[in-house]
Amino acid sequence: MSQNSEQLEKRVFVVEDEFTKKSGLSALLAEVGFDVRSAPHGADVLAEIISAKPTIIITDLEKQSSDDPFVLVEKIIGSPELKGSEVFVYTESIDVALEVQLRRLKLSAYFIKGETSKFLVEGVKNFFVKEDPTDLAPPPPGESENFDSENPGPPNAGEKGGPGFDEFSVKVNKGVGDNDGETLFNLGVSYMEMGLLPEAEHEFSLAANDPKLRLDALVSGGICLRKMGKFKEAADRFKLGMESAPDRDRVLEFRYEIGVTLEEAGMLKEAFSFFGSVYKEDKTFRDVGERLVKIQGELKNLA
């Protein structure tokens, strides 16, 4: 690999509006051999990042938008030109809602501000280390957490790069109220992605108390129960949603989920009835036609 191509591979883009902080972080990164880029004041930041083609993008969440701190991160993740670029974020503090969002976006790493610039630089350096990651020294506790894009769940206690689930749960229990519907729902999604179905179902059951999220929470909670093999409880959850549904499409959604639940429970005749009612209303709804044909064949074989 030539020196130019190696430098391009180690290109880092820093998003920070405060000149002193940007200069300090950029200098630290340049000292250890990185090609550091940043956007000039008033420029289109996303366009500048795309033009630079960085391997790693470091962005300060607080500096992105007073209304939505993730607006730039989501644009970066959704940009085809930046596919393969890693996103590191650093922020003043971490609360539960922010941590859930970070996990949902499956970001590479995040860092808390303060006396942590050196740890952020170490995190960037470690990203380019090709040796067995078990040989790397773990970051100091509480200073950084790494997220595997292929495995959104938190590392187990004692692993490098982040806290265990018990620590995460303690932070959650301290930071979320039972009437904080959006955070509870997002937390349920996070748990669901981790494969922690009982915990996810619990959060969805709490989020269902929020009228704006009730239907989505009932669907998600029912799916968790079904995956756990609790078919009756899942069907009851979907029936609650069906009773609350404000329009035909949502009613069909819950009828369909009841049909799937009954089918997985081996109650084929009952499942056929629910799928049939969906098909009667909308023949194109999801894969309802294929499911009816499949169940009809299975019922014939049982006759």
matplotlib code that plots the C-alpha trace (Angstrom):
import matplotlib.pyplot as plt

x = [0.0, 1.4, 1.8, -1.1, -3.5, -2.6, -3.2, -6.6, -7.5, -6.7, -8.7, -10.8, -13.4, -14.2, -17.5, -17.2, -18.3, -16.2, -12.8, -10.7, -12.1, -11.9, -8.3, -7.2, -8.8, -7.6, -4.0, -4.1, -5.3, -2.7, 0.1, -0.5, -0.6, -4.2, -5.2, -7.7, -10.4, -13.2, -15.8, -15.2, -17.7, -21.0, -20.3, -22.6, -21.2, -22.7, -21.3, -17.9, -17.9, -18.9, -16.2, -13.5, -14.4, -13.3, -12.9, -14.1, -16.4, -16.3, -19.2, -20.3, -24.0, -24.8, -23.5, -25.7, -29.2, -31.0, -34.1, -32.7, -29.1, -29.1, -30.1, -26.6, -25.8, -28.9, -28.0, -24.5, -25.8, -28.4, -25.9, -24.8, -21.6, -20.6, -21.4, -18.6, -17.6, -17.6, -19.4, -18.0, -19.9, -19.0, -21.4, -21.6, -23.5, -25.4, -29.0, -31.1, -33.0, -29.7, -28.2, -31.2, -30.9, -27.2, -27.9, -30.7, -28.4, -25.7, -23.0, -19.4, -18.6, -19.4, -17.4, -18.3, -16.7, -14.4, -10.9, -11.5, -9.9, -7.0, -9.4, -11.2, -7.9, -7.1, -10.4, -9.7, -6.2, -7.6, -10.0, -7.1, -5.2, -5.3, -4.1, -6.4, -8.7, -8.2, -4.6, -5.9, -6.0, -9.6, -10.6, -11.0, -14.3, -17.1, -15.1, -16.2, -18.4, -18.0, -20.9, -20.6, -22.7, -23.5, -24.5, -26.5, -26.6, -24.2, -21.1, -21.2, -19.8, -16.1, -15.7, -13.7, -15.5, -18.6, -20.7, -22.5, -26.3, -26.6, -25.0, -27.2, -30.3, -29.3, -29.0, -32.3, -34.2, -32.8, -33.5, -36.9, -40.3, -43.4, -45.1, -42.2, -43.8, -41.4, -38.3, -40.0, -40.9, -37.4, -36.0, -38.3, -37.0, -33.4, -34.1, -35.8, -32.8, -30.6, -32.9, -34.0, -37.7, -39.1, -37.4, -38.7, -42.2, -42.2, -41.2, -43.8, -46.5, -45.6, -45.3, -48.8, -50.2, -49.1, -52.1, -49.8, -47.8, -50.5, -51.0, -47.3, -46.5, -49.3, -48.1, -44.4, -45.3, -47.5, -44.7, -42.3, -44.9, -45.3, -41.5, -41.4, -44.1, -46.8, -49.4, -52.5, -51.0, -49.8, -53.3, -54.9, -52.4, -53.3, -57.1, -56.6, -55.0, -57.8, -60.3, -58.4, -57.6, -59.0, -59.2, -59.5, -55.8, -54.8, -57.6, -56.3, -52.8, -53.9, -56.1, -53.2, -50.9, -53.6, -53.6, -49.8, -50.0, -52.7, -50.7, -47.5, -49.6, -50.8, -54.4, -54.7, -58.5, -58.7, -55.7, -57.4, -60.5, -58.5, -56.4, -59.6, -61.2, -58.1, -58.2, -61.9, -61.1, -57.8, -56.4, -53.1, -52.4, -48.9, -48.6, -52.1, -52.9, -49.9, -50.6, -54.1, -53.0, -50.3, -52.7, -55.4, -52.9, -51.8, -55.5, -56.1, -53.1, -54.5, -58.0]
y = [0.0, 3.4, 6.2, 8.2, 5.3, 4.4, 8.1, 8.0, 4.8, 6.6, 9.8, 11.2, 13.9, 16.0, 17.7, 20.4, 24.0, 25.2, 26.1, 25.4, 21.9, 21.1, 22.3, 20.4, 17.1, 17.5, 18.1, 15.0, 12.9, 14.4, 13.7, 10.0, 9.9, 10.6, 12.7, 15.0, 17.0, 19.3, 21.6, 25.3, 27.5, 27.9, 25.0, 22.2, 19.6, 16.5, 17.6, 18.2, 14.8, 13.1, 14.9, 13.9, 10.2, 9.6, 6.2, 7.6, 10.5, 12.0, 14.2, 16.2, 15.5, 18.8, 20.8, 19.2, 20.6, 22.0, 20.0, 16.7, 15.9, 12.8, 14.6, 14.6, 11.1, 9.7, 11.6, 10.1, 6.6, 7.0, 8.3, 5.7, 7.7, 7.1, 3.4, 1.8, 4.9, 4.5, 7.1, 8.0, 10.4, 12.4, 14.2, 16.1, 13.3, 10.1, 9.5, 6.5, 7.9, 8.9, 5.4, 3.7, 5.8, 5.1, 1.4, 1.6, 3.4, 0.8, 3.4, 2.3, 4.0, 7.0, 9.0, 11.4, 14.8, 16.2, 14.8, 12.1, 13.4, 11.0, 8.1, 9.1, 9.2, 5.8, 4.5, 5.8, 4.2, 0.9, 0.8, 0.5, -2.2, -5.4, -7.7, -10.0, -7.5, -9.6, -8.2, -4.6, -2.8, -2.0, 1.6, 3.0, 2.0, 4.5, 6.5, 4.7, 2.0, 0.2, -1.3, -4.2, -3.3, -7.0, -7.5, -4.5, -6.1, -4.8, -6.9, -9.2, -8.0, -8.0, -7.8, -5.0, -1.9, -1.5, -2.4, -5.6, -5.9, -5.6, -2.2, -1.1, -2.3, -0.3, 2.9, 2.2, 1.6, 4.9, 7.0, 6.0, 6.8, 4.5, 7.3, 8.1, 6.2, 7.0, 6.1, 2.9, 1.9, 2.6, 0.6, -2.3, -2.2, -2.2, -5.2, -7.0, -6.5, -7.9, -11.0, -10.1, -10.8, -10.8, -7.4, -6.1, -7.3, -5.6, -2.2, -2.6, -3.3, 0.0, 1.9, 0.8, 3.2, 6.0, 6.6, 7.7, 4.5, 2.0, 0.2, -0.2, -1.3, -3.9, -5.3, -5.4, -6.8, -9.5, -10.5, -10.9, -13.1, -15.2, -15.7, -16.8, -19.5, -17.7, -18.0, -17.3, -14.2, -13.1, -13.5, -11.6, -8.8, -8.6, -8.7, -5.7, -3.9, -5.0, -3.5, -0.2, 0.0, 3.2, 2.0, -1.0, -1.4, -1.6, -4.0, -6.2, -6.0, -7.4, -10.0, -11.2, -11.3, -13.4, -15.7, -16.1, -16.8, -19.5, -21.1, -21.3, -22.7, -25.5, -24.3, -24.5, -24.3, -21.2, -19.6, -20.3, -18.5, -15.4, -15.3, -15.8, -12.8, -10.7, -12.1, -11.2, -7.6, -7.3, -10.1, -8.3, -8.0, -9.2, -13.0, -13.9, -15.7, -17.9, -18.7, -19.7, -22.1, -23.5, -24.1, -25.6, -28.1, -29.0, -29.5, -31.8, -33.9, -34.2, -35.2]
z = [0.0, -0.9, 1.6, 0.0, 0.0, 3.6, 4.6, 2.9, 4.7, 8.0, 7.2, 10.0, 9.7, 12.9, 13.3, 16.0, 15.9, 18.7, 17.2, 20.3, 20.8, 17.1, 16.8, 19.9, 18.9, 15.3, 16.6, 18.8, 15.9, 13.5, 16.0, 15.8, 12.0, 10.9, 8.0, 9.7, 7.9, 9.1, 7.6, 7.5, 9.3, 7.5, 5.0, 4.1, 6.6, 5.0, 1.6, 3.1, 4.7, 1.5, -0.4, 2.2, 2.0, 5.6, 7.3, 10.6, 11.3, 14.8, 15.6, 18.6, 19.1, 20.9, 18.0, 15.3, 16.1, 19.2, 18.2, 17.0, 17.9, 15.7, 12.5, 11.0, 12.2, 10.5, 7.3, 7.4, 8.0, 5.2, 2.7, 0.1, -0.5, 3.1, 3.3, 5.2, 7.2, 10.9, 13.1, 16.6, 18.7, 21.8, 24.1, 27.4, 29.2, 28.6, 29.7, 29.1, 26.1, 24.4, 25.1, 23.6, 20.5, 20.2, 20.4, 17.8, 15.3, 16.1, 16.2, 16.4, 19.6, 21.8, 24.3, 27.1, 27.0, 29.7, 30.1, 27.5, 24.3, 24.7, 25.1, 21.9, 20.1, 21.5, 20.3, 16.8, 16.8, 18.0, 15.2, 12.7, 14.7, 12.8, 15.6, 17.6, 19.5, 22.7, 22.7, 23.0, 26.3, 27.3, 27.6, 31.1, 32.7, 32.0, 29.4, 26.2, 24.9, 21.6, 19.6, 17.2, 14.1, 13.6, 17.2, 18.7, 22.2, 24.9, 25.6, 28.6, 31.9, 31.9, 28.1, 26.6, 25.2, 27.3, 30.4, 31.0, 30.8, 34.6, 34.6, 31.7, 33.6, 36.6, 34.6, 32.9, 36.2, 37.6, 34.5, 33.1, 34.6, 33.9, 32.0, 29.7, 26.7, 24.0, 26.0, 27.3, 23.7, 22.4, 25.3, 24.4, 20.9, 22.2, 24.4, 21.6, 19.3, 22.1, 22.3, 25.8, 25.2, 28.7, 29.4, 26.0, 26.6, 30.0, 28.5, 25.7, 28.3, 30.1, 26.8, 25.9, 28.5, 26.2, 23.8, 21.0, 21.2, 22.4, 19.2, 18.2, 21.8, 21.8, 18.5, 19.6, 23.0, 21.4, 19.1, 22.1, 23.9, 20.7, 20.4, 24.0, 23.2, 25.3, 22.5, 24.6, 26.2, 22.7, 21.2, 24.1, 23.5, 19.8, 20.7, 22.9, 19.9, 17.6, 20.0, 20.1, 16.4, 14.8, 11.2, 9.0, 8.2, 11.9, 12.6, 9.8, 11.2, 14.6, 13.0, 10.9, 14.0, 15.8, 12.8, 12.9, 16.6, 16.3, 13.4, 15.4, 18.3, 16.0, 16.0, 12.2, 11.9, 14.1, 12.2, 8.9, 10.1, 11.1, 7.9, 5.9, 7.5, 6.6, 3.0, 2.6, 3.4, 1.5, -0.7, -1.0, 2.7, 3.4, 2.6, 3.8, 0.5, 0.8, 4.4, 3.6, 0.9, 3.2, 6.1, 3.7, 2.5, 6.1, 7.1, 4.1, 5.1, 8.6, 7.4]

ax = plt.figure().add_subplot(projection="3d")
ax.plot(x, y, z, "-o")
ax.set_aspect("equal")
plt.show()
